[in-house]
Amino acid sequence: MKKYVVTLSDKERKELRQMVRRGTAAARKLSRGRILLKADELAGWTDVAIANAFDVGVRTVERLRQRFVEQGLEACLDPISQPRTPRIVDGEVEAHVVALACSEPPDGYHRWTLRLLAGRMVELDYVETISHETVRQTLKKTN
């Protein structure tokens, strides 16, 4: 027994069939529309059969069912917008990284490593945390 049962109204079914038939929407939206049509209670397809037919994972079909039941058709067809993480490195931090990289390395080292630079940036309180990869990307961008 499915936890999330997709039951399309006649209007939704007609809308999805039209969208799929036209084929002018984004590929992801068309794929989701096809999956929903097959996942409809009246169609009688299993998640495994749908996944095999459309070359997606079973979990994808399950998530699409859940999203349809919880959020509706429009939310199901449109991509989920992911919140962007705020940038750690702004112009001021970039300047400190470059200045530090151009300065003399600490005692016992012949040159700066990315991890040393990241550690020193935190020690000097320019940033709370910074990874060596962020330091690498910053230095690469400024060269």
N, C-alpha and C positions, 0 to 999 in steps of 0.2 A: 504494500500500500504506500503510495507516494505521499510525502508530507506536504509538498507544494503541488497542487493540481492546477494546471493551466486550463481555464475555461474561457475561451474567447467568445465575445458577443458576436452577433451577426455582422454588426457594423465593423468591429475590429477585424474580423476574419476577412471581410470584403476589402477593407483598407490594406491589410497585409498582402492579400492576393494581388491587388492592383499594383502595389509598390514592387513586389517581386516580378510581376509580369512586365512592367515597364523597364525595370533594371537600371533606372537612372540615379538611384541613391548610391551612397557610398557602399563599397563591397562589404564592409563589416555590418552595416545596417541591413543589407540584403540577406546576408548569412543569418543574422539574428532573426529576421522576419521568417525565413524558411524554417529555422529551428522551432520557432514558436508555432508555426502552422502545423508542424508534425507533432509537437508536444501537446497540442490541443486535445482535450479529453475526447472529442469526437473522432480524432484521427486514430487514436489507439496505438501509437508507436511507443516503444520502450526507449528509455534513455540510451541504452547500448546501441539499439538500432539507429537512432537519430545520430549518435556520435559517429558510428561507422559510415552512415550515408553522407554526412557532411564533413568528414575527416576532422573532427574536433574531439576533445576529450569528454568523457562522461561527466566529469566534474563541471565542465563548461556548461553542459546542458542543465545540470542540476542548479548551478548558480543562476542561469537564465530563468529557470522556472521560479526560483525563489524571488528573484528581483521582480518578475512580473507580478507575482502574488502580493508582494509587499509594497511595491512602488508604482505599478501600473505599466501600461504599454509604452508610453512615451519615454519613461525613464529606462525601460528595458532596451529600447532601440538606440538611444543616444549613448555615446561613450561616457564613462565615468571620468569626471575631471578630478585629477589628483592634486591635492594642495601642494604647492611648491614650498620647499624648505627655504628659509631665509638665507641669503648669502652671508658667509662668515667673512669673506675677503672683499673689502671695499678698496677704494683707491689708497686710503691711508695705510691699511694693512699691507697692501701690495708694495708700497714704498718702503715700509719697514723690512719686508722680506728681502727685497732687492738690496737695500742698504746693508742688511746683515750678511747677505751672501757675498757682497763685495768687500766686507771687512775681513780682518785677520781671523783665522779659525782659532778655536780655543786651544790652550796649551795641551800638548800631547797629540795633536791632530795636524796633518799636513794640509787638509782642505775640509770645507764644510760638507757634510752629508745631508741628505734631505731630512733624515730623522733628527740630526743635531739641530738643524735650522728650526724644525717644528718644535722641538723641546725648548730651544732658546726663546722662541716667540712666546711660548706660554710662560716661561720663567720671567721674561721682561714685562709680562702683563699686557702685551699688545692684543692678545686674544685669550679666551678661556680655554678653548681646545682648537687644535688644528692638526690635520693628518699630514703625513709626509707626502701623500699623493696630492693634496691641495697645494702644498708648497711647490711640488714639481710642476703642476699645471700653471701656477702663478709665474714661476720663473720661465717656463716655456713660452708663455704668452708675452712676456716682457722682452724676450730676446729678438 
